[in-house]
Amino acid sequence: MMKAIFYLPRARKALLRHRGQADRIISKIAAYAKNPAAQANNVKRLKGNIPVLRLRVGSYRVLFTEDDKRVTVIDIGPRASIYE
């Protein structure tokens, strides 16, 4: 069963900013929502006391949270600036 995917406004704006990579990023997020084990080597939990995960898509990073039924995409951006 595929989890539902929700994009916060900040993530939607980031997809518009990075149009050239948007299709690739969206497909990776969908692949994770469908089968998290297949993307396990590209996903890590961020350090600290926050329940945020990051998905690696080339030089871009997708920050998200998840529960049993959905993946909530928080932000998307280049590796160099996403963690600021």
C-alpha positions as CSV (number, residue, x, y, z in Angstrom):
1,M,0.0,0.0,0.0
2,M,1.4,3.4,-1.0
3,K,1.4,6.1,1.6
4,A,-0.3,9.5,0.8
5,I,2.1,12.3,0.0
6,F,1.5,15.8,1.3
7,Y,3.7,18.8,0.3
8,L,3.9,21.8,2.7
9,P,3.8,25.2,1.0
10,R,7.6,25.6,1.4
11,A,8.2,22.3,-0.4
12,R,5.8,23.3,-3.3
13,K,7.7,26.6,-3.7
14,A,11.0,24.7,-3.8
15,L,9.7,22.4,-6.6
16,L,8.8,25.5,-8.6
17,R,12.3,27.0,-8.0
18,H,14.0,23.7,-9.1
19,R,11.8,22.9,-12.1
20,G,14.7,21.2,-13.9
21,Q,14.9,18.5,-11.2
22,A,11.2,18.5,-10.1
23,D,10.2,15.4,-12.0
24,R,13.1,13.4,-10.7
25,I,12.5,14.6,-7.1
26,I,8.8,13.8,-7.2
27,S,9.4,10.3,-8.6
28,K,11.9,9.5,-5.9
29,I,9.4,10.7,-3.2
30,A,6.7,8.5,-4.8
31,A,9.0,5.5,-4.9
32,Y,9.8,6.0,-1.2
33,A,6.1,6.3,-0.4
34,K,5.3,3.1,-2.3
35,N,8.2,1.0,-1.0
36,P,10.4,2.6,1.7
37,A,12.8,-0.4,1.8
38,A,13.8,0.2,-1.9
39,Q,15.1,3.7,-1.0
40,A,16.6,2.8,2.4
41,N,20.1,3.6,1.3
42,N,19.1,7.1,0.3
43,V,17.2,7.9,3.6
44,K,18.6,9.0,6.9
45,R,17.2,10.4,10.1
46,L,18.5,13.8,10.9
47,K,20.5,14.2,14.1
48,G,18.9,15.8,17.2
49,N,15.6,15.4,18.8
50,I,13.5,16.0,15.7
51,P,11.6,13.2,13.8
52,V,12.7,14.5,10.4
53,L,14.2,12.3,7.7
54,R,16.1,13.2,4.6
55,L,15.9,11.6,1.1
56,R,18.9,12.0,-1.1
57,V,18.1,12.8,-4.8
58,G,21.5,13.5,-6.5
59,S,22.7,16.8,-5.1
60,Y,19.3,17.7,-3.7
61,R,17.8,16.8,-0.4
62,V,14.1,16.2,0.6
63,L,13.3,16.8,4.2
64,F,10.2,14.9,5.4
65,T,8.3,13.2,8.2
66,E,6.2,10.1,8.0
67,D,3.7,8.1,9.9
68,D,1.8,4.9,9.0
69,K,-0.4,6.5,6.4
70,R,1.4,9.5,4.9
71,V,4.7,11.2,4.0
72,T,4.8,14.9,4.6
73,V,7.4,16.8,2.6
74,I,8.7,19.8,4.6
75,D,11.4,21.3,2.3
76,I,13.4,20.5,-0.8
77,G,16.7,22.1,-1.8
78,P,20.4,21.7,-2.8
79,R,22.6,19.9,-0.3
80,A,24.7,23.0,0.4
81,S,21.8,25.1,1.7
82,I,18.9,22.8,2.8
83,Y,20.1,22.4,6.4
84,E,20.3,26.1,7.2
